[in-house]
Amino acid sequence: MVAPAGKKVAIVGSGNWGCAIAKIIGQNTARHAEFETEVTMWMFEETVEHRGKKRKLSETFNETKENIKYLPGVVLPEHIVAEPDVKKACCNADILVWVLPHQFVPRTVQSIGSCKPGALSVSLIKGGLELTGGRLGLCSDQLRTLLGHNVSVLMGANVANEVAAGQFCEATLGCNGSDADRTLLAKLFDGPTFRVRAVDDIPGVELCGALKNVVALGAGFCDGLDFGGNTKAAIIRIGLTEMTEFIRYFYPEVRDSTFLESCGVADLITTCFGGRNRKCAEAFVRGEGKRTWEEIEKELLNGQKLQGTLTAEEIWPVMQKHNLCARLPLLTTVYQIAFEKRPPSEIVNLPAPEEKKA
């Protein structure tokens, strides 16, 4: 009897986090018979300088297995193959892992065209929220609609460089598919240094992953003002409370336990002490309003995208439309400091949240 062929995996995105998770996925496809060993990674083509010569990024990666621009110094498994043509990278995939800025999702899906029948996706994308018919739509909803197949999500306290270095961490898989799909996807990501817990709560997992980046801006404002650990701890606690309030307003069915998973409180803590959103928000304050977010992003992130400011802009009209601003004073203040010239010192002058009506 011929054994069934392993599932083909494609990673859509190859930045800092995309390459870090590719290392985990590559280790797992090599040790589990359920997967084809070779993993294709779509790599947006860029020109880089390598050993004194101008080269294509995908070519240097396939020669060295190192993304010299976005994850320098880390060598990925030999069976990770970069492909600059997204259609070629994804056309035969049984599982697509999405790791790119949310604003690029529609045109990337359009470039891919039709996916393989029976394919599944997992989104690691944080952000991409929009109000549709009075309901807050998620990036996974958009992917599900565009792709026409089931989409799970993976979020957690996962700083890319630490994951790539093999430091122990956890992540949360939000999956509402079959038990077989949940087991398969957990095997794709779970490993000795990257432990995965699966929960049936996609909105809770995904919204925690998006909103924590906005709270991290507040933590960065505190760092730019040279406040200490007590103040940052208060911002984190208030932030978690407001994340819960926001999520429950639109998705009252979310589970209490989700906020205690890696995607919740753990991801919030690590993002408020490290990560790009905190770093850029600190630079914004120290620049005293003289530098735009775009300038800071370009200077500090080496081509990566700042997600906290984009998510803040996405949720602000939603908060206004649903009269949530008074109930979410931290998220309100973060937006106003970031975009309406409110003094950064106001991050610690928060009014008591307005009680929701019975």
Secondary structure, DSSP 8 states (H G I E B T S, - for coil): ------EEEEEE--SHHHHHHHHHHHHHHHH-TTEEEEEEEE----EEEETTEEEEHHHHHHHHS--TTTSTT----TTEEEES-HHHHHTT-SEEEE-S-GGGHHHHHHHH-S--TT-EEEE------EEETTEEE-HHHHHHHHH-S-EEEEE-S--HHHHHTT--EEEEEE--S-HHHHHHHHHHH--SSEEEEEES-HHHHHHHHHHHHHHHHHHHHHHHTT--HHHHHHHHHHHHHHHHHHHHHH-TT--GGGGGSIIIIIHHHHHHHSSHHHHHHHHHHHTTT-S-HHHHHHHHSTT---HHHHHHHHHHHHHHHTT-TTT-HHHHHHHHHHHS---GGGGG----------
